[in-house]
Amino acid sequence: MKKLLLLITLCSLSLVSLAQSNRCAQALAQAEQAFEQGRLIYILDEQQNSQFFECLKNGNFTKEEEIRAHKLLTKAYVFSDNEERAEEKLIDLLIADKEHQLSPEDPAELHFLYSKFRTEPIIRLAFKFGFNKTFVSQIQNFNTFQNGSKFYNENGSGGLGIGQSFELLAERHISKGIEVGLGAQMRFATYEIDGQMIPENLTYLAKNRSTMLRIPLLVRYNYGYDDLDDEGQRKKFIPYVFLGGSYDLTLDAKYIDTSRTGGTAFTLTDANNSLTDFDQVAKSNVSIFGGLGFKYRIGRALVDFFTVELRYDNSLFNYIDPENRWNNDDVRFGIGHVEDDLTINTITFSVGYTRSFYIPRKRKEYR
């Protein structure tokens, strides 16, 4: 019996909701027809047009109907020469549809009013997570023995040089698809050294991992940012290219795995595996980078983005501090490794999410 009553209640609520939806759709259609007939007083009179205003206030319109309703009121106030109320209703329209695009069929007066307002986001926040592959570029080689040699990321036993990165950017659209971004990135980069002091008789493996806090600044060009599709909506798929630079702070650098073949057995202890503790790495560096990717509009309003990106970072200066390369005797004599002068460069594949934030307001020149 209880189940039957619950079913009847749900059906009743569904029928009431459907009836309300039909009444709201009909009220909107009547108001739009009144506008075509020039009956502006009827549209703006909350007593005569009570069903329309009730649906708008109570949120009974669908999203598409709500946008049409706000746009209708904006036009009605424009043609009633009530500029203040027209601006208020335009702001309501831009809140409901954050990047609303006017059509060529919209009246010139509405286009003029629209041009007075900022419709682009005030800021975007982009979060990205990626995997990077490290490429070491040797500037100058140093060895324990004169005939020694080193090979980077060539051993294959965990030596692929795969790390991770997390990035948060604040982005601002400037004009015509051009954006600038500033933020912070945590990058964990690894590389493996295959050292041969005496080939085939005395060799070692050492894996280095660095943790860097990076401050990237970039300029991005979004191709077709303002282009519309066949339905008059902004295109969802947006390819882009970008260039930038980064100030890099080395928070930590250490050997996370070492082994030696030949000679006396030696194990590198946790207390002696850190390059930062012995000041063997540069505390800061500068990188330049560039890449390409694409954004895909997501969300109900299509103003947020899913991103996929490929990026190359090139460090400009020595990762190693030349004055202190010999500081760690356990590494120098126990493992038999001496730090080369080198730069750490990476290729990063990342995915991310970009959120847009808006505050519809008048442009300065019209305030």
C-alpha positions, -999 to +999 in steps of 0.1 A: +000+000+000+028+024+009+046+016-024+014+024-043+009+057-025+046+066-032+041+058-069+009+079-070+027+108-053+057+106-077+034+105-107+014+135-094+045+155-089+058+146-123+025+157-139+025+190-119+061+197-130+052+189-166+022+212-165+043+240-149+069+235-177+042+238-204+027+269-188+062+286-186+070+277-222+036+291-233+041+323-212+075+329-228+061+323-263+033+348-256+058+374-243+080+370-274+049+374-296+040+406-277+075+419-285+070+413-322+037+432-320+054+461-302+034+456-269+063+465-246+041+476-217+025+442-216+059+425-214+072+447-186+041+447-165+044+421-138+006+419-133-004+415-169+026+392-177+025+375-143+030+339-154+062+349-173+077+367-143+067+339-119+085+313-140+116+335-142+117+343-105+110+307-094+135+291-119+109+272-137+123+280-172+147+256-188+182+270-193+175+279-229+142+295-220+158+315-192+184+329-216+156+338-240+136+355-212+165+376-200+173+386-236+136+395-242+135+418-211+168+434-221+154+443-256+121+455-241+139+479-218+162+491-246+132+500-268+114+515-238+144+539-234+151+526-199+189+523-202+195+515-165+171+486-164+183+474-198+219+472-184+206+453-154+188+428-175+218+424-198+240+415-168+213+389-159+216+376-194+254+374-192+252+356-158+228+330-173+249+327-205+284+338-197+297+342-232+264+349-249+268+356-286+244+380-304+232+371-338+230+393-369+192+393-365+194+410-331+186+447-332+214+472-336+204+488-303+211+456-285+245+452-302+254+487-291+244+480-255+263+447-256+295+464-268+295+485-236+301+454-215+330+430-209+318+395-218+351+377-216+363+360-184+382+382-159+405+352-152+409+315-159+425+290-136+441+260-153+452+228-135+474+203-153+489+170-145+515+155-167+543+129-172+577+141-183+607+125-199+641+139-190+668+145-215+703+154-202+725+176-222+762+174-211+781+207-211+814+193-198+823+158-187+842+149-155+853+113-144+869+095-116+894+080-139+908+095-171+893+068-194+859+068-177+826+075-195+790+082-187+757+075-205+724+091-195+691+072-197+705+044-218+707+015-195+670+005-197+668-008-161+644+019-149+664+045-168+637+060-190+637+092-171+600+094-164+588+120-139+556+139-130+545+175-129+516+195-113+508+230-126+484+257-116+481+287-140+462+320-138+453+329-174+439+360-190+425+364-225+439+396-241+425+398-276+418+378-307+427+344-292+458+356-274+462+347-238+489+352-211+494+329-181+514+330-149+515+303-123+534+276-104+546+241-112+560+213-092+582+192-114+598+159-104+624+149-130+645+118-130+675+106-151+697+076-148+735+075-152+754+045-165+790+052-154+819+032-166+851+039-147+868+008-161+846-006-188+832-040-180+852-042-147+842-012-126+808+003-134+779+019-116+743+030-120+729+061-103+694+075-106+689+112-099+656+128-090+651+166-087+622+184-073+617+219-087+593+247-079+589+265-113+573+299-120+562+298-157+551+328-177+536+321-211+519+336-242+494+314-260+476+317-293+443+299-296+434+292-332+397+300-341+390+312-305+360+333-316+349+311-346+313+299-346+300+265-357+270+259-380+246+264-351+260+298-342+278+286-311+315+290-304+335+260-317+342+234-290+376+222-303+404+249-301+440+241-310+467+263-297+505+270-296+525+287-268+559+300-258+572+310-225+599+311-198+603+298-163+622+307-132+632+274-115+640+268-078+656+235-069+639+223-037+656+189-036+679+167-056+690+132-046+701+098-057+671+074-052+689+043-064+726+034-068+746+003-074+782-006-083+796-036-101+832-045-094+856-034-067+847-033-030+809-034-023+795-001-013+760+012-004+751+049-005+732+057+027+702+080+029+722+106+048+747+109+019+724+107-012+713+144-013+730+168-038+712+197-021+727+189+013+762+191-002+753+222-023+762+203-055+732+216-075+724+252-085+697+267-063+680+283-092+678+282-130+660+296-160+642+277-187+625+285-219+596+263-233+572+259-261+545+235-272+511+229-286+478+214-275+441+217-278+412+228-256+377+213-257+348+233-243+329+214-216+302+221-191+266+233-195+277+268-205+307+256-226+330+281-210+353+257-192+379+235-209+394+200-210+430+204-222+457+181-237+492+195-241+527+186-253+555+208-241+593+210-244+613+227-216+649+237-222+671+247-192+695+275-200+721+271-172+741+244-155+721+221-132+753+214-112+772+239-090+807+237-105+823+249-072+809+220-052+808+191-076+835+172-055+818+178-021+802+144-015+830+119-009+807+089-006+795+095-041+829+105-054+849+077-039+823+051-027+803+050-060+830+065-082+807+092-097+816+128-103+789+153-114+791+166-150+782+201-160+747+195-175+713+208-182+680+191-176+655+193-204+621+176-205+592+167-228+559+168-209+526+153-219+498+167-197+460+168-194+441+194-175+410+213-166+405+251-170+378+270-151+366+304-163+355+331-139+333+361-149+321+394-135+299+411-162+305+448-160+307+479-181+338+488-199+357+517-183+351+541-212+313+538-207+312+541-169 
